[in-house]
């Protein structure tokens, strides 16, 4: 796909929702709508905020296989990225994506033990647009 990173990056940047998926203890996929990533590095690395105590974090600790999906409902196109999710709890990662107002969710601030960062690393993906899909590798 020509200009894949730019095309997909634009779709992601305009998406108001990210769907993240994990694998539960029975091997079934679990999906959840989240706010868009706080930061992205190309289409390879994505950073999300979440609660350390969440079910999803527990699932990623057990099985880091993950998928994220972004869509543009206006033009009926979307991109699925497959890869692995890491749970980052170090202060540098937390500070990197912390925003003013996050205290509403994490009362102890950036050091709140229930605040962590999800770092998704994409390996490959599938892009859908104009009634056709294309697989691609993320470099």
Residue pairs with C-beta under 8 A, 6 or more apart in sequence:
1 7
1 127
1 134
1 136
4 43
4 127
4 136
5 42
5 43
7 127
8 43
8 79
8 125
8 127
9 40
9 42
9 43
11 70
11 71
11 72
11 77
11 78
11 79
12 36
12 37
12 40
12 43
12 70
12 79
14 72
15 36
15 70
15 71
15 72
16 36
17 33
17 34
17 35
17 36
17 70
17 71
18 33
18 34
18 35
18 36
18 37
18 46
18 48
18 68
18 69
18 70
19 31
19 32
19 33
19 34
19 68
19 69
19 70
19 71
20 31
20 32
20 34
20 48
20 56
20 66
20 67
20 68
20 69
20 85
20 118
20 120
21 29
21 30
21 31
21 32
21 66
21 67
21 68
21 69
22 29
22 30
22 56
22 59
22 60
22 63
22 65
22 66
22 85
23 29
23 30
23 59
23 63
23 65
23 66
24 30
24 59
25 59
25 62
29 67
30 55
30 56
30 59
31 69
32 56
34 48
34 50
35 48
35 49
36 70
37 46
37 47
37 48
37 120
38 47
38 48
38 49
38 97
38 99
39 46
39 47
39 96
39 97
40 46
40 47
43 81
43 122
43 125
43 138
44 121
44 122
44 138
44 139
45 119
45 120
45 121
45 122
46 68
46 81
46 119
46 120
46 122
47 93
47 96
47 97
47 117
47 118
47 119
47 120
48 117
48 118
48 120
49 97
49 102
49 105
49 115
49 116
49 117
49 118
50 56
50 57
50 116
50 117
50 118
51 57
51 105
51 114
51 115
51 116
52 87
52 89
52 113
52 114
52 115
52 116
53 114
56 118
57 87
57 116
57 118
60 66
60 85
60 86
60 87
60 118
61 87
64 84
64 85
64 86
65 82
65 84
65 85
66 82
66 83
66 84
66 85
66 120
67 80
67 81
67 82
67 83
68 80
68 81
68 120
68 122
69 78
69 79
69 80
69 81
70 78
70 79
71 77
71 78
71 79
72 78
75 129
77 127
77 128
77 129
77 130
78 127
78 128
79 125
79 126
79 127
79 128
80 125
80 126
81 120
81 122
81 124
81 125
81 138
82 122
82 123
82 124
82 125
83 120
83 121
83 122
83 123
83 124
83 138
84 120
84 121
84 123
85 118
85 119
85 120
85 121
86 118
86 119
86 120
86 121
87 116
87 117
87 118
87 119
88 94
88 116
88 117
88 118
88 119
89 116
89 117
91 110
91 111
93 117
93 119
94 110
94 111
94 115
94 116
94 117
95 110
96 117
97 117
98 110
102 109
102 110
102 115
103 109
105 115
106 112
106 114
106 115
108 114
108 115
122 138
123 137
123 138
124 135
124 136
124 137
124 138
125 135
125 136
125 138
126 133
126 134
126 135
126 136
127 133
127 134
127 136
